[in-house]
């Protein structure tokens, strides 16, 4: 029995794909091929195996979201940036925030707080991660800090 081999350009015509796509499929192992000299060659059996696997592939499964667990899956983050000329003051604010967050540990759930101070730009960044309720409480706390005798600073 004679072994029928196809070149990349022949496969390109048969499969109606660009030759570079054929070469990519060969490199990814989707199409089995062997190199003869400088050319990739695909046997008739390997071509049939590729075509049948493409035809027999199962359709993508549609995943239905489980809305009962949405609260467990949602995580929110917030970044609060404060212009601060001195790192000691930024650290004092960070320690106060840490104490506040640790005092309400039960209601904060899986929350996290990171603090960064950038002396070159004189800014402190406070990064919060957690549930929407936790982030809401944190932002309301900063909102209260921004108010002074009924005024609001923007």
Secondary structure, 3 states (H helix, E strand, C coil): CCCCEEEHHHHHHHHCCCHHHHHHHHHHCCCCCEEECCEEEEEHHHHHHHHHHHHHCCCCCCCCCCHHHHHHHCCEEEEEEEECCCHHHHHHHHHHHHHHHHHCHHHHCCCEEEEEEECCCCEEEEEEEECHHHHHHHHHHHHHHHEECCEECC
